[in-house]
Amino acid sequence: MEKKLRFAVFFGNRGFFPGEVVASARKEMSQAIITAGFEPVLMDEHLTKFGAVESMEEGKKFASFVAREQPDGVVLCLPNFGDETSAAIACRDAGVPILIQAYPDVAGEMDFSHRRDAFCGKLSIMDVFRQYGIPFTVDVPHVIHPLDDRFIQQLRDFGGICRVVNNMRRCTVGAIGARTSAFKTVRYDEIALQKYGITVETIDLSDLLHRVDAIDNALAVGQQIDALKKFTDCSNVPAEALEKMARLRLVIDQYREELDLDMIAIRCWNELEVFYGCAPCAIAGMLGDLGVPVACEVDVCNAIMMYALKLASDSPATLLDWNNNAGEDSDSCILFHCGPVPSAMLTAKGKMVEHPMFAKSYGAGCGFGPVVDRLKPGVFTFASSKTENGEFVTYFGSGSVLDQRIESDYFGTSGVVHIDRLQQKLLSIGRNGFRHHVAVTYGSVSHVLKEAFETYLGYSIVELP
């Protein structure tokens, strides 16, 4: 979903080690980065000996190179022991995540002409980086060849870390409408969020409704109606309701552009239904497919978690409720919401319906918008957050959406999921005061969130059992 990331590569060297290995490292690391789906950015090999860095002066050259190129991350490659001081000078002002990799020695090639000692050098780099206060990322095994499949996966994970860190250090969430008074579960502290670089822009529903009424572009409205019909089955939806949703989408797009919004939390009931005449569920799903997370019920904190998950997995995220037990299996439950799920996360196209809660409470016709379907089977990552005592506090974990039937008259978008030690996790979630909402994306990216949140962003993490 995002642009191809660019990784600047630092090659460490220490003169009495075989510097010739740097030349092969330049080729091998470049190939690894390309294989992982990213773009390598290498300093001109003629600027330094072998194109590596082994002195303070060369470290300054690499720092200038990074400042000029502005990469998304730095891969610090140690073909041999490397020089830790020059590495610190080269990377201390990089301002992006740094992945440290060290080459393994090869049995039978341990003579002075071939021995690398990068095993030891990596520990020295980590030590000095700690002294300088330079955050960095490492993984296991301690030494690994760049073309090893395990390192290719490390690079892909590092890409997720870079997307999360670089985008969440400064981002903006649009809060459309005030928190519904009954939902004290979604309270949040704007000042606490701002401390982490997360800005909240608030939008009153009266302004939204005024803008909706002012739209006079019939072509744009028609295009949005066509997009809704492409997104889901709208065959039973009145034309008037589709037009209302199309107008609503156009106004939300205006806010996205004017306020430079990365994500949205919207007051989805009951004014939009009672006073305007539609629910925004399908719009939320459509925007999610475009990489713009939309959280229900003005849950700002979990709009942020949706954004983090989207960045980590490079795929859409949604917001669901911890909603029902799933029979007698204590490690399974049903995750549900009315229908704001991106189509990429569904088993089929789904069908737009009238929300039964609004039809029952306020009369027929005002609640069209939810999309009924089931979550597709697969491994997923979940996360949630809150603000408390001036801190941004998170949790995350993983599970599987099962290929298990839910009775056909179960309303909304849902799925039966399996999560190891679910009961213990629910105890921890409840005792720590987290929401009934949970953000979800497909793929296993909990470790990506942990590294990004803990090493670079400074979020507080509650470890689930």
N, C-alpha and C positions, 0 to 999 in steps of 0.2 A: 504494500500500500504506500510505503514511503519511498523517497528517492534512494538511489543506490548510495550506501555510505562509503566514505573515503577514509582510509586508514593510512596515516603517515607511519613509516617504519624506521625505527632507530636501530642501528646495528652497532653493538658494543664490540670493543676490541682492546686488547692489552698487548703492547708491542712484542714481548718475548714469546707470545703464543703464535701459532701458525695463522698469520693474517690472511693467507690465501683462501681460507674457508669462508671468508666474508663474501667473496664473489659468488660461490655456490649458494650461500645463504640468501643473497639478493634474489637469485632466480627462484629458489625453492619457496621462500616466504611470499614472493609475489604470486607464484602459482597457487599457493594455499589460499591466499586472500581472494583471488579471482574464483577459485573453486567454491569457496564459501559464499560467493555472491556479492562481493564487495570490490572496491577499487583500491589498489595499492598506490601510494604516493611516496616516491623515493627521492631523497636528496641526490643531487648530481654526484656521481661517484668520483668525479675529478676534483671535487672541493676538498676532499680529505683523503688520507691514505686508505685505499681499498673501498672508499665510500663509507667508512665506519667512523666512530667517534671514540677517541681515546685521550683527549686532552681538554682542558678547560676552554681553550680557544675554539676547538672543534665543537664542543658542547654549545657554545654561544652561536655558532653557525647553524646548528640544528634548531636551536630555539628560534632563531630568526626565520628559518625555513618554515617551522610550524606556524609562527605568527603570520607569515605571508599566505600560506596555503589554507589555514583554518580547517583542518581535517575534523572529522567526527570523532576520531579516536586515535590513539598512538599504540602501535605494537612495538614493544621493546624486545628486540631479538638479540640473544646472546649466542653467537656462533662459538665463542670461547669465553673465558672468565669475564672479560669486559672491565672497564674502569668505572667505579661507582660514583666518583665525584663528578666526572664529566657527564655521566648519565643524569645525575640530579640537576646539574646546571641546564642540561638540554631540555629537561621535562618539567621543571618546577613551575613554569608559567604556561604550560600547555592548555590548561583549563578544560580538558576533556578527559574521559576515562583512559587509563593506561593498562594494557595487558602485557605482562612479562612472560616471555617464553625463553627457555634455555635448551640448547642442543644436548643430546645424550652422547657420551663417549661410546665407542664401539670396541667390543672385546677383540683383541688381536691387533688393535691400532692405538696402543697406549704409550708408544715411545714419544720422546720429546717433540718429534716433528709432527705428530698427529694428535696428541692429547689435547683436549679442549678445556677441561676443568670448569665448564659452564655450570655444573652441578653446584660447585662451591660459589662461583661468581653470582649466581642467582640469589643465594642467601645474603651475600654482601650488598647487592643492589637493594634488596628488600629492607635490610637493616638501615642503610643510609637514607632511603626514601622515608622511612619512619622518622628518622631524625630530622629530616627537612620538612616533615608534615605533608608529603606528597602522597595522596591516595592512589592505590593501584589495585589491579585485579590479578590474581593468580589462581591456578587450578591444579589438579592432579592428573597425571603423575608429575613429579617435580621437574623432570627433564623429558622432553618429547620432541620428535622430529616434526617440522612443519607440515609434511605431507602425510603424517599419520592421520587416519580418519578421526581419531579422538580429538586431535587438535583442530581439524576442520570444524568439528562440532563446537569446540571451545570458541572459535572465531564467530560462529553463528550466534552463540550465546552472548558473546561480547558485543555483537551488533545490537542485540536487544538491550543490553545494559546501556550502550551509547544512546540509543533512541530514547530510553526512559530518562536518563540523566540530563542529556542536552536539551530535551524538550520540557522537562518538568522543573528545571531550575528557574524558568520564567514562563508561565502560562496563564491563561485567562479562562475562567468559567463564567458563563452567563446564567444568572439566576432569574428566571422569568416567573414573576409572581411571588407573593409572600408565602412563607411556610403556612400550610394549613394548620390552624390552631391545634386541632386534635393530634397532629403528628409531631409530638415533642421528640419523637425518636430521630428526627432529622435536624435537630438543632446543630448549629456550628458557630465557630468563632472566626470571623473574617480577619482579625488582627493576627491570630495564630497562623492562619494560612498565608498571610502576606509575609510573615517571617521566613517562610520557605519559598518565597517567590511566586506564590499562587494568588493571583488577583481575582476578586469577585466583582463582576459588573452586574448591578441589579436593574431589572426592567419591570415596570409596573404593568399589570394586566390591562389597565385602562389605556395605556399607550399602545399596547399590542392590538386591542380591539379597535381603537381609533384608526390605526394603520390598515388593519384588515378592511375596514369600511372604505378607506380612501383608494384602494387598488382599483385601477380602471384599465388595466392591460389584459384584454380578453385573450390575446395570444399566449401570454405567459401563464394565465390561469389554465388554459386548455392544455398547455404542455405539461403542467403539473398533474392535471387529471390523467393524462396519458401515462405519466410516470407511475402514478398510483396503481393504475390498471396493470402495468407491467410488473410492478412489485408484488401484487397479490390479486387474488380473485375478488373482484368488486361487483360481481354480477347481481348481487341482491342489495346493493347499496343505492339509495336514492341519489339522483343527479345533484340535488341541492346539497346533500351531505358531502359529496365528493368536491363540489365547488368550494364549500367552506374549508375543507382540508387543504385544498390547493392554495387558497388565499392565505391560510395560516402558514403553510410552508414558505410561501414567498416572503412573508413578514419575518419569519425566523431567519431566513437567508439574509434579509436586510440587516438584522442585528449581528449576524455572524460577521458580515463584512465591515460594518461600522465600528464594532467593538473588538474586532480581531479575536473572536471567540474560538478557543480550541475544543471546548466541550460545553454542554448545556444541562441545566437542571430546570425542569418546568413544573409549574403548578398544574397538574393534569386533571384535577377535579376540585369543586364541581362547577365552577363558573364557566369554563369553556363549554361544558355540556348544557348547563341550564340557561345561560345567557347568550351563548353563541351558537351551539347546536351540533358539536362534534367532539370526539375524543382524539388526542394527538398521538395515539399509539403507533399507527402505521408510519407516521412522519418520523417518529423516533427510530423505527427500524430502518427506514430508508436512509436517514442520515448516518446511522451506524454502519451501513454498507459502504458509505463514502468515507468512513474513518472519522466521523464526528460523533462522539458518544453523547447520548441524550438520556439523562436519568429522570425517572418519574418522581413525582411528589416532592419536588424541590430538594432532593437529596444531593446537596452540593458535594459532600465528602465522598460519596460513592460515584458521582460523576467523575471525580478526580481518579478514583480507583479504576473506573472503566477506561479512562484515558491511559493510565499506567499499564493496564493489561493490553490495551490495543497496541501500545508502543512496544511492549515486551514481546508480544507474539507476532506483530506486524499483520494482524488480522482483526476483524471486528470483535467488539465486546458488547455485552448487554447487562441489564440489571434485573435480578430475579428476587423473589421472596423465598426464604426458608419456610416452606408452606405446609407440607403434609408428611406424615409418616407413610411409608410404603409397605403396608402389610405388617408382617412380623419381623422383617429383617432389620435389625437394629443398626446396621451400617448403611442402610439405604433410606432415602427420603425423596419427596417430590419437590423440585424447584419449579416455581411458577411465576408468571406475571400476566397481566391482561392481554398483552400482545404487542410489546414494543421491540421485538427481537429482529435483528438483521436477517435478511433472507439467507445469507451465507451460513447461518447457524441452524437452519431448519431442515427438516427432512424433505419438505416439498414447498410449493409456492404459498400454501396457506390460503385462508379465506377470511375476508373482512366481514365482521358481524357487528350487530348492535350490542353494546355492553348491557348484560342483563340487570346489573345493579342499577344503572341509571334508568332503564326502561321501567323497572319496578318502582323506583323511588320518585321519578320525576315525569314519567309518561313516555310513551313510545316516540321514537324518532330523533332524540337528542344525543344518543350515545354511540353512533356509528364511528368506527375507528380501530378497535382491537382486531388483531389478526390471530385466528385460531390455527394452531399447528403443533407439532412436537419437535423437541430438540433432537438434532441428529446424534447418533451414537458416536462416542469417541472420548479420548482423554481430554480433560479440561482443567484449567486453573481458576481458582476463586480467590477473591480478596475483598476486604472491606476496610473502612477507616472511620475515624471520628476525631474531633478536636477535644482536648481535655487539659485543663490547667496550662493553657498556652502551648501545648504540644500537639503535633500531628501524629496520631497513633494508628497503626495498621496491623492487620493479620493477613495471612494467605495460606493456601494449601492446594491440594490437587485431588482429583477423583476421576470417575468415568461416568459418562451418560450411558445408560444401559439401553439395549434394544429390547425394551420391555413395554408392553402395552399398558396404556391407561384407558379406562373406560371412555367411550366415545363422547359421552355427554359432559365430560370434565371440561369446563370452560377455560379459554385462554391458551397461552403457549406454555408448555411444560415438558418435563422429562423426569423419569426415575433415574436417580444417580446413586452410585456407590462410592462411599468415602470411608477409608479405614479409620477405625476408632471415632466414628461419627458422634456417638453419644458423649464421649469425653470432650470432643471439640465443641459441641453445642453447649456443654456446661461452661467451658472456658469463654466462649463467645458471649453467653448471657451474663456470667459473673463479671466480665470486664466491660459490660455496658455497651456492646456493639449493637448495630441496627439489626432489624429483621430482614434488611436488604443485603444482597451479596452480588458483587460484580463478577462476571464470568467471561472467559474467553477459551477457545479451544487451543490445545497444545499444553505441554508441560513447561511452564516458565516460572515456577515458584522460586527457583534458585536465581533466576535473572532478577526478579524483584528484590530478593534478599540482598544481593550484591549491590544493586543500584541504590536501594533505600538505606542500607547500613553503611556502606563504604563511602558513598558520594553525597547523598542527599540529607542524611542525618534524621530520617524519620524514626520514630519509636516503633518497635516491633513487639507484638505479643506473640510468643511462640505457642502454637496450638499443640496439644498432646499428640 
